[in-house]
Amino acid sequence: MSHGPAQDRRADGNPPRGRTSPRGVLAALRDGLYRPLAGDDDRVAYWVHHVRIGVVVTELAALAVIGYALLVDGPGHNHPGLLLLTGLTVVTAPTVLLLPLHAMIRDWRGPTLFYGWTLGTAVVVITATRLDGGAASPLDALLFLTLTFMAAAYSPVGVIAMGSAMTAGYLLFIELPGLTTRGLFFVSVMSIFTIVCTMASANSWAAYDRQMLLIRTAEMLASTDALTGIPNRRLFLERVARALDDAVRGRRSVVCLVDLDGFKAVNDADGHAAGDALLVAVGASLGGAIRETDTVARIGGDEFAVLADVVAGRSAPSLAERLREAVALAGARHGVTASVGVAEIGPGDDLEDLMHRADVAMYRAKSVGGDRVSVREG
């Protein structure tokens, strides 16, 4: 029975704990590296903006290296390889913006883009450092710029992976085989900085997870009836609106309005606590009379509503009759029954008109004594 928004996903998006086998460790590593970046348009826009910032930073850094190669005396001064490498970077970096970023950010291609970009940047920086004299070149400082950009983008696992790859690349292609004290110091600082960036990334993602949890909680509260725990009028009407769209494509659905007969007497005789308990029981009983894919909602006071598909062997009147019987069972001790108004959804129906038809049918059932079903034809 569809009572409200699904709550079966972990709020933080991280893999479940307890994966201790090698296969489990690899799965956890994969999940950490390829954690979804975005699930809604706002988050997609954030990441696309981040890519644009990255392109600008890459361009500025490449232009700075070109200026360095032209103006500063040293091994890289006017070096054709260094100028060609940075010139290609200036030309090719903006091509990232030609990719279908809005689509890529939503799936595994988003993390892959960032990882590929980082590794490509690391290759360029390490190559430029070698061309400029190796360990003595100041160009290796650009690796820290790349690490800083990572901290604001990647998941913690991604930061560790990329930071470790960059540090290892520097060690292998710049420092070894003759590792110096300076080189050892640089590698140590790179490793420590990777840890700091990982902590910053973890804090950023944790804050995002908390924000998303608060948003989902607020959405659930805004669409759930506080007393019965089932959808409220707002969510019900949203689902009816979707059903109206589906009707154009041939899907048949029905709306049933269920108004309790004799409910006021329960409050008057036994108090509001007894009335509240009865409403909860009715909501549960109605839920038991429909399918998992259908919706039962409390739309106000002692009035409930059901949205259900009409399938072979399950007519709208027979469904409404089951709803009436479910209420009669739940309210038997208090003598409470239900008047049920039925309106089938047809192609081209209007939401307001549909609900009016169901309402008219319900009041017609109530006007002739209640505890019965009335079907309103379109």
N, C-alpha and C positions, 0 to 999 in steps of 0.2 A: 504494500500500500504506500502510495507516495504522500508522505506527510509533510515534507519540507526539504530544504537543501541538503544534498548529500554531505555527510560528515565522516566518510570512511577514509579520507586521505590524511596523511600526516601533515600538520600545519607547516613544518619546517622544510618539507620536501626532501629530507635526507633519507638514506636507506635505513631499514630496520637494523637494530643492534643484534649482536649475537652471531655475526658472520665470522667464524674463526677458521674455517677450512681455507685452503689455498684458493679454491674456486670462489668462496665467499669473499675473501680479501680482494680478489680481482674484480668481483662484481661491485664491491663497495668502492673500489678505486675508480671503476668506470662510472658509477653513479655520481661520485664526487666530481670527476672531471667534466661530465656531461650533464650536470644539473641544469634543468630548464631555466633559461634566462628570463622568459616572459610568458605570461599566460593571459594578458589583456592588452588592449591597445595603448594604454598609458605607459605600461612597462616597455612595450615595444618601442614607443617613441623615445623613451629614456635611453635605450641602448642604441638606437639609430643616432641620436644626438651624441652619444659617447663615441661612436665610430667617427662622426664628423670632427669631433674634437681631436681624436687620435690622428686623423689625416692632417689637420692643421699643425699639431705638435710635430709630426713626422716631417712635414715640409719645412717648418722653422728650423728643426734640428739639422736637416740636410743642408739647408742654405747656410747655417752657421758653420758647418764643416767645410763647405766650399769657400766661404770667407776665410776660414782658418788656413786652408791649403794655399790660398792665393796670397795671404798677407804675412803669415808667420814662417820664419826661417826654421828649417828642420828637415828630417827625412821625407816628410810628406809635402814639402813646399813645391807647388806646381806639379805634383806627381800625377801623370796622366791617368793611371789606374784609379787613384783616389778620387780625382775629379770626375772620371767616367762613372764610377760607382755611385757617388752622391748625386750626380746629374740624373742617372737612371732612377734613383729613388724619388727625386723631385717630380719626374715625369710620370712614374708608375703609381705612386701613392694615391693620387686622386681617383684612379680607376676602381678603387674599392667602392666608391660611391655609386658606380654603375651596376653593382650587384643588386639582386632583389632582397635588400636588407630586411624589409618588413616581414617577408616570409621566412628568411633564414633565421632570424632571431627567435622564432617560435619553436624551432626544432634543433636537432643535433648539429646542424650547419652553423648555428650561431657560435657555440663554443669552439668548433673547428676553425672558424674564421679567425677568432681571436688568438688561438694557439698558433695557427699558421703565421699570422701577422707577427706575433712575438718572436717566433723562431726565425722568421725572415729578417726581422729587425736585428736580432742578435747576431746572425750571420754577417749582416752588413757592418755592424759596429765592430765585431771582432776582426773582420777582414780589413776594415779601414785602420784599425789599431795596428795590425801587422804592417800594413803599407806605410804607416807613419813611425815606424821604428820599434813597434812591439810594446813591451812593458813600460818604456819611458814615455809613451804617448799619452796625452791627456784625453784622447778620444774615448778611452775605456769608461770615462765617467758617464757616457751616454747609456751604459747598461743600467745605471741607477735610475735614470729617467724612465727607462722601459719598465723597470721593476715598480716604480711609483705609479705608472699608468695601470699596471697589472693590479695593484692593490685596490684600485677603485673600480675594477671590472670583474676580475675572475673570482671564482669560488676559492675558499682556502686551499683545497686540494690542488686546484689549478695553479695557484700562486706558488705552492711548494714545488710542483712539477716543473713549471717554467723557470723559476728561480734556480732550481738545482741544475737544470739543463744549461742555463746561461753561465752559471758558475763553473760547471764542468767544461763547457766549451772554452771559456777563457783560460782555464787551467791547462787544457790540452793543447790549444793552438797558440797561446801567447807565452805562457810561463815554462812549460815543459819543453825539453828535458832538464833545463838548467833552472830549477826553482830557486828564486832568490828570497831574501827576507822580505823585500818589498812586495814581491809577488804573493808570498804567504800571507802577508798582512792584508793585501787587497782581497784575496780569496776569503779570508776570515771575515772581513767587513761585508763582503757580498753575502756571505752565508747569514750573518747576523741581520743584515738588512732584509733578507728574504723572510726571516722569522718575524721581524717587525711588520713587514707588509702582509704576512699571513694573518697576524693578529688583527691588523686593521681590516682585512677582508672579512675575517670571521665576525668582527663586531658589526660591520656594515650589513652582512647578510642576516645576522641575528636581528638587527633592528628592522630590516625589511620583513623578516618572518613575523616579528611581533606586530608590525603594522598590518600585514595581510591577515593575521589571526583576528585582530581587532575589527578589521573591515568585514571579514566573513561573519564574525559574531554579531556585528551590528546589522548586517544584512539578514541574518537568521532571525534576530529579534524583531526586525521590522516586518518580517513576512510570516511570523508565527504567532498564533494565539497564545497568550501567556497562560491562560487557565488550562486549556486542553492539550496544548503542545502540537496541535495540528495547524495547517496553513490558515492564515487569516484572509479577510476579504481581498486585500491587495494582491497577495500571491495567487489567489483563486482567479481573479479577473485577468491577471497576466497569463495564466495558463489557458483560460477560455479564449483570450485573444489569439494565442498560438493555435488553438484548436480551430478557430475561425479561418485562419490562414491555411491550415491543413485540409479544411473542408473543400477548398477550391481544387485541391489535388485528389479529391475523391474519398477522403477519410471521413467516416461517419462517427459522430460523437453526440452525446446527450447531456443536458444540464438538468439536474433535479434539485429543486429547492425544498428543504425539509423544515417545516415549522412545527414546533412542539405544541400539542394540545394539552391544556390544563397545567402548564408549567408554573404559572403565577401562583396557583394554589399551593404548590410545594413550598415556595418561598414564604408564603403567608402562614402556612401551618407548621412547617418544620424549620424555618430559618434559611438564610442565604447559604450557609455551609452545606445544607442538604441539597439545595438547588445547584450549587457549584459541583458537588459530587455527582449529581445526576447528569449535568452537562458533560463532565469528563467521561462518564459511563456511556452516554449516548455517542460521543465522538468515537470511542473505542469500538462500540457495537457497529456503528456505520462503517468504520474501517474494516471490520471483519466481514462485511457483506459485499465488498468490492474487491477488485483485483489489485495487484501490486502497482500496476501502471496507471491506475485511476487515482483521482484526488478527492479527498473529503476535507472540507474546510468549515470553520465556524465564521460566518459572515456578520454576526451581530446578535447580541442578546441570546435568545433561545432559537435562533435560526441557523441552520446548517445548509451546506450545498455540496453537491457531488458532480464531478465531471468525469464521464466514463466513455470509453469507446463502445460503439455498437458493432458487434460481430455476429457471425452466424450462430444461431441458436440462443442468442441473448438479446431479446428485444428491449426497447426502452421501458414499456409498461412492466415487464417482468422484473427488470432491475429495480424500478421504483417500488414494486411490491415487496421485494426483499428488504429494501431500506425501511419501508413502513413496518414490516415485521421485526426488524432489528430494533427499532425504537420501542415498539410495543413490548419487546422482551426486556430491554434495559429499563423501561419505565413502569414495568408491571406493578411493582410494590407501591408506586405513587399514583397509579392510574393514568399515567402520562402516555399519550399516543402521538402520532404525527400526521400532518397533512402534507402530502407530497405533490408538488407541481412539476410537470415534465415538459421540456421543450427540446426537440431535436435540432441539432445544428445543421444548417444547409448551406450550400455554396452561395456566397454573396450576402449572408446574414450580417447584420450590424450588431455589435456587442450590446448596446443599450436596448435595442429592440428584442434581442434574444432574452436578456435578463427580464425584460418587461413581460414577455410571453410566459416565461416560467413563473414569474410572480403572480400573474393573473390566474394561471392554472392552480397555483398553490392556494390562493384565496378562494377560488371556486370550491376546492375540496374542503376548505375550512368552513365555508358558508353553509354547507349542507351537512354539518355535523362533525367534520374532521375524521381522523383515522381512516383515510382513504387516499386514493391516487387520482389525480386529474391530469390528462394529457392535453396540452395546448398545441394545436396544429399551426404550422407556419402560414 
